[in-house]
Amino acid sequence: MAATQPEDGTQTDLGINEAVKMLTSGNSDEQRVNVLTVFTDGQSNDPELTMIAANKAQAAGITTFSIGIGSGINQEELLVIAANRTDHVVSVNSFETLVELVYGLNSEACAIPQKPKLNDTITDTVMKDEIRYYRYSVPEEGITVIIDSLTGKTGKFYSISVETPSSALNDGVFSNNVFIPTTADPGLNQVYVAVQGLEDKNGFTIKALEGDHSSAGNVFSSGFLIATLYVINQLIL
């Protein structure tokens, strides 16, 4: 069945403002990842108002995606809506082809790290090969990340620089808990944690505590990683 398209112009700014209101009003949850996807089939009636609305969304901590449909779209405006992230901009030929994007958009949204508070326990579930990401700020005393399995089995990876660590790209792998000390570089005082489902259905809890509450041996050491990279570079040279 063909999709019916509106003929009253493209008031993109009004749509963005309404979405921001919905996502930021009521019971605010700082741990929730807010994602806004803007679909448009043309240039907005007022590009300046659209830019202001998009900036407002991004200032509110909302991750924005933009999808242009058809031949009348403005790529520059799509980029503005998506906070100048080219990987958050998609163009398709028609409304009918949008169905093909659903899986890709869902994967992109799931790759945005959640930001739980210290001491809060989050209960979650991932299916096989599905990955959930979390980001924690690291205080001066460091933090201990603790993940307990409820059902199934999960893989656990972390990194201080890569937002989406994996089995192939990480600063470390741990079984239940790991201590992350603060670093001298203020730009690296955060840790990204990934939990990947290994069985059909995998339930778990995750929390982070200030200070060292880890089991023996589960301590992240940035000095070791730097030394390892130095040796690798010497071998390459």
Backbone bond lengths (Angstrom), bond angles and torsions (degrees), N, CA, C in turn:
res aa  C-N    CA-C-N  psi(-1)  N-CA   C-N-CA  omega(-1)  CA-C   N-CA-C  phi
1 M - - - 1.464 - - 1.516 108.78 -
2 A 1.314 117.22 132.71 1.454 121.49 -178.08 1.522 110.35 -72.97
3 A 1.333 115.66 144.95 1.456 120.53 179.47 1.523 109.81 -82.28
4 T 1.329 116.66 144.27 1.464 121.79 177.70 1.517 108.56 -94.91
5 Q 1.315 116.91 126.68 1.443 121.48 -176.92 1.527 109.60 -104.72
6 P 1.343 118.16 139.53 1.459 121.27 179.09 1.514 111.35 -68.31
7 E 1.360 115.72 153.48 1.460 120.29 -177.94 1.519 111.65 -120.70
8 D 1.330 117.67 22.56 1.459 121.45 -176.05 1.518 112.48 -101.71
9 G 1.307 117.84 25.69 1.454 120.39 -178.46 1.513 111.05 87.75
10 T 1.319 115.23 -179.30 1.458 121.05 -177.73 1.516 109.03 -121.46
11 Q 1.318 116.89 91.91 1.458 122.43 -179.55 1.532 109.20 -94.65
12 T 1.307 113.30 69.52 1.458 120.52 -174.14 1.525 112.03 -61.43
13 D 1.309 117.26 -38.00 1.462 120.07 -177.09 1.522 112.08 -61.60
14 L 1.354 117.08 -37.83 1.460 120.05 179.93 1.524 111.18 -65.31
15 G 1.328 115.90 -39.74 1.460 119.67 178.28 1.519 112.29 -64.83
16 I 1.333 116.53 -42.80 1.459 120.65 179.28 1.527 110.94 -64.23
17 N 1.340 116.36 -45.32 1.467 120.20 -179.64 1.522 111.66 -61.01
18 E 1.325 116.74 -39.81 1.460 120.16 179.81 1.529 110.61 -67.29
19 A 1.322 116.45 -39.42 1.462 120.52 178.62 1.520 111.17 -65.48
20 V 1.331 117.19 -40.89 1.462 121.30 178.06 1.521 109.99 -61.56
21 K 1.319 116.37 -41.69 1.459 120.91 179.04 1.530 110.46 -61.32
22 M 1.320 116.23 -43.46 1.467 120.53 -179.35 1.526 111.79 -65.75
23 L 1.330 116.33 -39.15 1.462 120.37 -175.28 1.523 113.39 -78.88
24 T 1.317 117.75 -22.22 1.465 120.68 -174.99 1.519 113.89 -109.92
25 S 1.327 118.79 -6.32 1.459 120.88 -178.64 1.518 110.49 -96.48
26 G 1.321 116.24 168.63 1.464 120.39 177.52 1.500 111.53 77.01
27 N 1.323 116.57 -145.30 1.463 121.89 -178.11 1.522 109.63 -78.05
28 S 1.313 115.81 99.41 1.463 120.63 -178.66 1.522 110.55 -75.61
29 D 1.304 116.62 133.46 1.460 122.86 178.90 1.514 107.87 -121.10
30 E 1.341 116.62 107.11 1.464 120.81 -175.75 1.524 112.04 -65.84
31 Q 1.339 117.17 -20.55 1.452 119.89 -178.77 1.524 111.51 -82.59
32 R 1.322 117.28 -17.82 1.455 121.03 -175.73 1.525 110.61 -73.68
33 V 1.300 116.20 140.69 1.467 121.20 175.24 1.528 107.89 -91.41
34 N 1.319 116.79 116.40 1.465 121.49 179.29 1.528 110.14 -94.60
35 V 1.320 115.48 123.26 1.463 121.61 -177.66 1.524 108.73 -125.95
36 L 1.325 116.43 131.67 1.463 122.38 178.59 1.526 109.62 -122.26
37 T 1.311 116.48 122.48 1.464 121.65 176.75 1.526 108.81 -110.68
38 V 1.324 116.21 122.76 1.461 122.46 -178.41 1.529 109.48 -102.98
39 F 1.321 116.87 121.42 1.459 122.88 176.27 1.534 108.15 -102.55
40 T 1.315 118.24 129.03 1.466 120.60 178.77 1.518 110.53 -144.87
41 D 1.334 115.64 144.19 1.466 119.88 179.16 1.527 111.68 -111.85
42 G 1.327 116.25 19.58 1.462 119.37 178.92 1.505 110.97 -175.48
43 Q 1.327 116.39 -179.64 1.452 120.46 175.92 1.514 108.76 -76.68
44 S 1.336 116.50 142.48 1.457 119.95 -178.02 1.522 111.03 -66.75
45 N 1.336 116.24 158.78 1.466 121.20 179.06 1.522 111.72 -62.32
46 D 1.325 115.94 -34.32 1.469 120.43 -178.80 1.530 109.13 -136.62
47 P 1.338 117.56 92.22 1.467 121.33 -177.25 1.530 113.60 -57.10
48 E 1.339 116.91 -33.00 1.465 119.09 -179.69 1.523 111.50 -66.88
49 L 1.343 116.25 -42.68 1.464 119.82 177.52 1.532 110.90 -66.14
50 T 1.326 116.47 -34.19 1.462 120.28 177.16 1.524 110.54 -64.55
51 M 1.331 116.98 -41.58 1.464 121.06 178.43 1.524 110.37 -63.62
52 I 1.337 117.17 -42.76 1.461 121.03 179.08 1.529 110.70 -62.21
53 A 1.323 115.75 -43.07 1.468 120.30 -179.89 1.524 111.00 -65.11
54 A 1.335 116.55 -41.83 1.466 120.48 179.27 1.523 110.95 -64.41
55 N 1.325 116.79 -41.68 1.468 120.62 177.62 1.521 110.99 -63.08
56 K 1.326 116.30 -36.43 1.465 120.91 178.26 1.532 110.33 -64.10
57 A 1.323 115.88 -41.75 1.471 120.39 179.05 1.521 110.46 -63.40
58 Q 1.322 115.95 -45.35 1.464 119.58 -177.85 1.524 111.36 -68.28
59 A 1.339 117.36 -34.64 1.461 121.06 177.70 1.525 111.13 -66.94
60 A 1.325 116.49 -25.98 1.465 121.43 178.81 1.527 111.96 -84.02
61 G 1.326 116.68 4.72 1.457 120.34 178.45 1.514 114.22 82.90
62 I 1.321 117.07 17.64 1.464 121.60 -179.33 1.525 109.12 -91.42
63 T 1.309 117.06 129.47 1.466 121.93 175.84 1.521 108.34 -83.59
64 T 1.330 116.72 126.09 1.460 120.87 -174.26 1.522 112.52 -111.70
65 F 1.336 114.50 140.03 1.455 123.41 172.17 1.528 107.46 -121.21
66 S 1.318 117.29 151.36 1.467 120.17 175.99 1.522 109.65 -131.51
67 I 1.330 114.90 137.34 1.463 121.28 179.67 1.524 108.43 -125.85
68 G 1.310 115.82 118.35 1.460 121.51 177.30 1.520 110.47 -96.07
69 I 1.322 116.36 134.36 1.467 121.56 -175.42 1.526 109.59 -119.91
70 G 1.314 116.70 123.52 1.457 120.74 177.45 1.512 113.12 92.01
71 S 1.332 114.98 -169.14 1.475 121.00 -173.78 1.521 113.65 -95.63
72 G 1.338 118.09 -7.43 1.463 119.57 -175.83 1.507 114.50 -96.39
73 I 1.310 118.08 16.37 1.457 120.82 -175.57 1.528 111.47 -82.96
74 N 1.312 115.21 159.34 1.460 122.33 179.16 1.532 107.63 -111.46
75 Q 1.320 116.94 106.60 1.457 121.36 -175.54 1.523 112.23 -61.21
76 E 1.322 117.13 -36.25 1.467 120.43 179.92 1.526 110.68 -63.93
77 E 1.322 116.22 -40.12 1.457 119.94 178.84 1.525 111.74 -69.50
78 L 1.323 116.73 -37.17 1.460 120.11 176.02 1.531 110.45 -59.64
79 L 1.310 116.27 -38.92 1.459 120.99 -179.90 1.527 110.88 -67.72
80 V 1.316 116.85 -39.39 1.471 121.11 177.67 1.524 110.25 -61.83
81 I 1.323 115.98 -44.58 1.466 120.77 179.95 1.526 110.69 -61.03
82 A 1.327 116.70 -36.29 1.466 121.95 -176.65 1.524 112.77 -91.17
83 A 1.336 117.53 22.85 1.469 122.06 176.80 1.524 112.08 58.88
84 N 1.345 116.03 34.26 1.463 122.76 177.98 1.530 113.68 62.04
85 R 1.328 115.85 25.34 1.464 120.44 175.61 1.519 108.67 -101.09
86 T 1.315 115.93 109.70 1.464 120.26 -177.86 1.524 112.23 -63.50
87 D 1.340 117.08 -27.52 1.461 119.44 179.42 1.528 112.68 -76.69
88 H 1.336 116.75 -4.42 1.464 121.31 176.92 1.528 111.46 -106.92
89 V 1.324 116.54 12.73 1.476 121.75 179.37 1.523 109.23 -116.27
90 V 1.330 116.26 130.43 1.460 121.60 179.39 1.523 108.93 -133.40
91 S 1.318 116.46 141.18 1.465 121.86 176.30 1.524 109.08 -123.37
92 V 1.337 115.84 135.88 1.467 121.08 177.76 1.524 108.81 -131.30
93 N 1.327 116.23 161.53 1.457 120.62 -175.68 1.525 113.89 -78.51
94 S 1.340 116.98 -31.17 1.460 119.55 -175.49 1.522 110.61 -155.33
95 F 1.338 115.37 167.58 1.461 120.49 178.40 1.535 110.80 -62.37
96 E 1.331 116.09 -33.77 1.463 120.03 -176.17 1.533 112.64 -63.64
97 T 1.334 117.19 -26.76 1.465 120.30 -178.15 1.528 112.72 -84.28
98 L 1.333 117.70 -1.90 1.457 120.41 -179.10 1.523 112.41 -62.51
99 V 1.329 116.48 -30.84 1.463 120.33 -178.26 1.519 110.93 -56.44
100 E 1.323 116.45 -34.74 1.462 120.77 -177.74 1.523 112.09 -67.68
101 L 1.346 116.40 -17.29 1.462 119.84 -176.44 1.521 113.65 -90.89
102 V 1.319 117.44 -12.69 1.457 120.79 -171.95 1.518 111.76 -56.40
103 Y 1.324 117.19 -48.40 1.462 120.14 -177.54 1.528 110.98 -64.12
104 G 1.328 116.60 -43.20 1.455 120.22 -179.07 1.517 112.50 -63.36
105 L 1.331 116.72 -42.08 1.461 120.54 179.06 1.517 111.04 -65.39
106 N 1.315 116.78 -39.53 1.462 120.53 179.04 1.524 110.51 -64.10
107 S 1.325 116.95 -38.95 1.462 120.64 179.19 1.524 110.99 -65.83
108 E 1.339 116.37 -41.36 1.463 120.68 178.75 1.522 110.63 -63.21
109 A 1.344 116.67 -44.04 1.461 120.70 -178.86 1.521 110.96 -64.33
110 C 1.315 117.59 -39.31 1.470 121.55 -179.24 1.524 111.94 -69.65
111 A 1.332 117.24 -18.05 1.459 120.58 -179.88 1.525 112.34 -83.60
112 I 1.330 117.37 -3.71 1.461 120.93 177.82 1.524 108.47 -81.66
113 P 1.336 118.91 120.81 1.466 120.11 -176.10 1.526 112.97 -65.55
114 Q 1.331 116.01 135.57 1.453 121.09 169.35 1.524 108.45 -73.43
115 K 1.345 117.31 158.20 1.465 121.17 -176.06 1.532 110.68 -126.80
116 P 1.320 117.17 73.25 1.470 119.80 179.32 1.530 111.50 -66.94
117 K 1.327 116.53 157.46 1.453 121.56 175.41 1.532 109.41 -83.78
118 L 1.332 116.22 156.94 1.457 120.55 174.04 1.525 109.24 -60.13
119 N 1.319 116.16 142.53 1.472 125.33 177.74 1.526 114.00 77.63
120 D 1.337 118.38 -9.97 1.464 120.22 177.73 1.523 110.02 -82.09
121 T 1.332 116.26 137.41 1.455 121.27 177.23 1.522 109.87 -99.67
122 I 1.336 116.45 123.99 1.446 122.45 179.49 1.525 108.59 -107.05
123 T 1.330 116.40 129.29 1.459 121.41 176.06 1.522 108.45 -105.40
124 D 1.328 117.28 129.89 1.459 120.36 -175.15 1.527 109.93 -147.39
125 T 1.325 114.99 168.59 1.461 122.00 178.40 1.514 109.53 -137.96
126 V 1.317 117.43 136.58 1.460 122.11 174.74 1.524 108.48 -127.39
127 M 1.323 115.05 143.50 1.455 120.20 176.06 1.534 109.12 -84.52
128 K 1.312 117.37 177.05 1.458 120.93 -177.74 1.528 111.35 -59.51
129 D 1.329 116.30 129.19 1.469 125.89 179.78 1.531 113.12 71.73
130 E 1.320 118.96 -3.86 1.462 121.09 175.25 1.517 108.70 -76.20
131 I 1.335 116.76 144.91 1.465 121.24 -178.16 1.521 109.97 -125.08
132 R 1.332 116.26 136.20 1.454 122.13 174.17 1.521 108.50 -114.65
133 Y 1.349 116.97 138.75 1.461 121.06 -175.70 1.532 110.59 -116.58
134 Y 1.338 114.67 145.74 1.460 121.61 179.43 1.528 108.82 -137.22
135 R 1.331 113.94 149.36 1.470 119.39 177.92 1.523 109.11 -128.86
136 Y 1.331 115.98 131.34 1.459 121.63 177.17 1.525 109.95 -125.21
137 S 1.330 116.58 139.63 1.459 120.74 170.13 1.522 107.57 -78.27
138 V 1.333 115.82 144.33 1.462 120.55 -177.23 1.524 109.12 -106.82
139 P 1.341 118.46 113.37 1.467 121.49 178.46 1.525 111.26 -74.54
140 E 1.341 116.48 177.90 1.465 120.83 -177.27 1.527 112.47 -59.29
141 E 1.335 116.11 -32.93 1.470 120.21 -178.75 1.523 112.34 -80.58
142 G 1.337 117.47 -3.38 1.451 121.29 -175.66 1.516 110.70 77.58
143 I 1.333 117.70 174.71 1.457 120.89 178.01 1.533 109.89 -136.62
144 T 1.317 114.49 155.65 1.459 121.07 173.24 1.523 107.78 -112.91
145 V 1.323 116.40 121.75 1.465 122.04 176.66 1.517 108.14 -94.20
146 I 1.333 116.18 126.88 1.460 121.79 -176.85 1.530 109.24 -122.79
147 I 1.320 116.29 125.15 1.466 121.64 178.01 1.525 108.81 -124.20
148 D 1.313 116.25 122.36 1.464 121.86 178.97 1.524 109.22 -113.60
149 S 1.318 116.61 131.48 1.459 121.74 178.14 1.523 110.30 -80.34
150 L 1.344 115.81 136.32 1.452 122.11 175.97 1.520 110.60 -102.74
151 T 1.315 115.36 -43.77 1.463 121.83 175.93 1.527 108.47 -143.22
152 G 1.316 116.73 154.44 1.463 119.76 177.00 1.518 112.73 68.77
153 K 1.319 115.07 -150.58 1.456 121.74 -176.06 1.522 108.92 -149.44
154 T 1.325 117.23 141.27 1.465 121.18 -177.95 1.523 111.21 -130.51
155 G 1.344 115.10 152.44 1.449 121.81 169.77 1.518 108.10 -97.68
156 K 1.339 117.50 144.32 1.460 121.33 -174.14 1.524 109.64 -130.47
157 F 1.331 116.35 125.13 1.461 121.93 -177.84 1.528 108.85 -133.32
158 Y 1.327 116.40 155.47 1.458 119.35 177.55 1.525 110.38 -145.16
159 S 1.338 114.65 160.45 1.464 121.20 178.03 1.517 108.44 -156.31
160 I 1.318 117.35 149.99 1.461 120.74 175.99 1.531 111.42 -96.39
161 S 1.321 117.73 -4.55 1.463 120.05 -176.81 1.527 114.17 -131.40
162 V 1.326 117.84 -25.03 1.459 121.49 -177.96 1.528 109.28 -98.26
163 E 1.342 117.63 122.06 1.459 121.30 -175.34 1.519 112.85 -68.64
164 T 1.322 116.74 -25.82 1.460 120.54 -177.88 1.534 109.88 -126.38
165 P 1.335 117.23 70.97 1.465 119.29 179.71 1.524 111.50 -63.04
166 S 1.317 115.76 154.69 1.459 121.49 -178.62 1.523 108.65 -146.68
167 S 1.335 116.20 -178.16 1.461 119.88 178.20 1.519 111.24 -64.72
168 A 1.336 116.67 -24.84 1.465 120.71 -178.63 1.523 112.73 -93.38
169 L 1.332 117.59 -24.97 1.465 121.39 -175.36 1.520 108.84 -135.78
170 N 1.330 116.44 102.38 1.458 120.73 -178.69 1.522 110.11 -161.26
171 D 1.331 115.35 169.35 1.462 121.23 173.23 1.516 111.29 -99.62
172 G 1.323 116.68 -5.49 1.448 119.05 178.76 1.512 112.80 173.54
173 V 1.316 115.51 157.54 1.462 123.96 177.32 1.520 106.79 -121.42
174 F 1.336 117.98 141.37 1.461 119.66 178.62 1.522 109.97 -140.50
175 S 1.321 115.79 162.10 1.456 120.34 -175.04 1.521 112.52 -95.90
176 N 1.339 117.27 -42.72 1.459 120.22 -177.45 1.521 112.77 -135.87
177 N 1.329 117.62 -42.01 1.460 120.43 -178.28 1.517 110.45 -151.17
178 V 1.320 115.07 156.94 1.461 120.08 179.62 1.525 108.93 -152.68
179 F 1.321 116.38 141.66 1.459 121.96 178.03 1.517 109.51 -96.32
180 I 1.321 116.71 129.53 1.473 122.98 178.77 1.523 108.42 -113.74
181 P 1.338 119.50 107.58 1.473 120.95 178.44 1.523 110.90 -77.22
182 T 1.316 116.18 160.93 1.459 120.17 175.14 1.528 108.83 -71.05
183 T 1.320 116.79 160.69 1.467 121.49 179.43 1.516 110.03 -119.11
184 A 1.324 115.99 166.19 1.459 120.74 179.01 1.523 111.72 -72.72
185 D 1.321 116.55 -20.66 1.458 121.91 -179.72 1.524 109.11 -91.40
186 P 1.354 118.47 110.99 1.470 120.28 -178.53 1.523 113.18 -61.80
187 G 1.332 117.17 -21.73 1.453 120.17 179.37 1.516 113.32 -76.12
188 L 1.340 116.50 -8.34 1.459 120.43 -178.79 1.528 112.21 -115.10
189 N 1.314 117.09 14.28 1.452 119.72 -179.53 1.520 112.01 -86.49
190 Q 1.314 114.57 57.10 1.456 122.34 170.75 1.526 106.58 -150.89
191 V 1.317 115.16 160.32 1.457 119.04 177.37 1.519 108.32 -133.49
192 Y 1.327 115.13 137.82 1.459 122.20 177.07 1.520 108.30 -106.32
193 V 1.317 116.03 129.44 1.461 121.70 -177.30 1.523 109.28 -119.43
194 A 1.326 116.43 135.57 1.459 121.87 177.76 1.523 109.27 -119.93
195 V 1.329 115.36 136.34 1.470 121.38 176.35 1.522 107.29 -121.65
196 Q 1.320 116.51 119.47 1.469 122.19 -176.49 1.522 110.65 -113.27
197 G 1.343 116.37 132.76 1.453 121.09 178.10 1.518 111.46 -73.98
198 L 1.326 116.65 132.52 1.460 121.59 -179.12 1.530 112.28 -108.91
199 E 1.326 117.08 -19.27 1.457 120.93 177.18 1.527 109.13 -117.10
200 D 1.334 117.60 -176.99 1.463 120.52 -173.79 1.523 112.32 -58.53
201 K 1.330 117.78 -43.05 1.458 121.88 179.36 1.522 108.47 -142.59
202 N 1.347 116.25 129.52 1.456 120.34 -170.73 1.526 110.99 -134.41
203 G 1.323 116.72 111.70 1.452 121.63 178.10 1.518 110.47 -98.33
204 F 1.338 116.64 146.71 1.462 119.83 -178.43 1.527 110.32 -158.49
205 T 1.316 115.72 164.78 1.458 122.01 170.08 1.519 108.04 -121.21
206 I 1.329 116.42 148.22 1.461 121.35 177.39 1.523 108.75 -136.20
207 K 1.313 116.09 138.36 1.462 121.34 174.95 1.521 108.72 -151.50
208 A 1.317 116.34 161.42 1.458 121.54 178.49 1.521 108.36 -130.41
209 L 1.331 115.94 132.51 1.455 122.35 -179.44 1.525 109.99 -115.51
210 E 1.313 116.75 142.12 1.456 120.74 177.26 1.525 109.76 -69.84
211 G 1.344 116.40 134.60 1.449 120.80 179.78 1.526 112.19 93.96
212 D 1.323 115.43 -177.42 1.461 121.69 -175.93 1.526 110.50 -97.00
213 H 1.330 116.53 108.45 1.461 122.65 176.52 1.532 109.73 -123.11
214 S 1.316 115.99 23.49 1.462 120.25 -172.63 1.516 112.22 -85.09
215 S 1.334 114.79 162.43 1.454 120.74 172.01 1.515 108.83 -75.07
216 A 1.295 117.93 159.38 1.464 121.94 -178.86 1.516 110.88 -58.12
217 G 1.308 115.80 132.86 1.465 120.27 175.55 1.516 114.55 94.19
218 N 1.336 117.70 -17.46 1.453 119.75 -179.34 1.521 110.72 -94.21
219 V 1.308 116.99 65.00 1.453 122.55 -178.71 1.518 109.35 -124.93
220 F 1.341 115.34 128.60 1.464 120.56 178.39 1.526 109.25 -77.80
221 S 1.308 118.38 134.26 1.456 122.76 179.30 1.510 110.09 -128.62
222 S 1.342 116.38 105.89 1.462 119.30 -179.11 1.520 110.96 -68.63
223 G 1.356 117.84 -28.33 1.456 120.28 179.19 1.515 111.56 -62.81
224 F 1.328 117.28 -37.63 1.459 121.32 178.34 1.510 110.90 -64.22
225 L 1.329 116.49 -41.46 1.453 119.85 -179.64 1.523 111.17 -65.85
226 I 1.335 116.17 -41.59 1.461 119.79 179.84 1.527 109.93 -62.96
227 A 1.348 116.41 -42.81 1.461 119.60 179.39 1.517 111.06 -63.56
228 T 1.315 117.15 -39.80 1.455 121.31 179.17 1.516 111.11 -63.42
229 L 1.323 116.39 -44.14 1.459 120.20 179.28 1.520 110.69 -63.88
230 Y 1.347 116.58 -36.43 1.452 120.31 179.50 1.529 110.62 -63.53
231 V 1.313 117.17 -43.39 1.466 121.37 179.11 1.519 110.72 -63.10
232 I 1.339 116.57 -43.15 1.464 120.70 178.58 1.520 111.04 -60.45
233 N 1.326 115.78 -44.15 1.465 119.50 179.82 1.514 111.36 -63.09
234 Q 1.335 117.37 -38.32 1.449 120.52 178.80 1.532 110.87 -64.87
235 L 1.332 116.39 -38.78 1.459 120.09 179.67 1.525 110.66 -66.50
236 I 1.342 116.58 -39.05 1.467 120.45 179.22 1.518 111.31 -65.77
237 L 1.362 115.01 -42.23 1.455 118.82 -179.44 1.530 110.40 -70.20
